[in-house]
Amino acid sequence: MVYPIPEIPAALETLTECDDDNNLMEIIDLTQNEVAIIGTQDATTLVITYHNTLVDAETGNNPIIDPQPTITQHR
């Protein structure tokens, strides 16, 4: 079975959170943009994964198992 190349939206909402307690970590819901990412594509054939680094995302390594919610550390 051959699946079409996914369409990547030109712009997505930027996900931001404030570090109210200055511990350099916040919980963020990475799945907030999934509806916009899927758009008109067939959600049954589209697989969305989340990664901590660009290298991992490009190679498909070390996906975040449960992206909702995820603790992010400010760098």
BELQUI-V816473 format. One record per pair of residues at least 24 apart in sequence whose C-alpha atoms are under 8 Angstrom apart, sorted by the first residue. I is the first residue (numbers start at 0). J is the second residue. If there is no record, write none. Layout:
I&J + I&J
//
This chain:
2&44 + 5&40 + 5&45 + 6&40 + 7&36 + 8&35 + 8&36 + 11&35 + 11&36 + 23&72 + 23&73 + 23&74 + 24&70 + 24&71 + 24&72 + 24&73 + 25&70 + 25&71 + 25&72 + 26&68 + 26&69 + 26&70 + 26&71 + 27&67 + 27&68 + 27&69 + 27&70 + 27&71 + 28&66 + 28&67 + 28&68 + 28&69 + 29&66 + 29&67 + 29&68 + 29&69 + 30&66 + 30&67
//
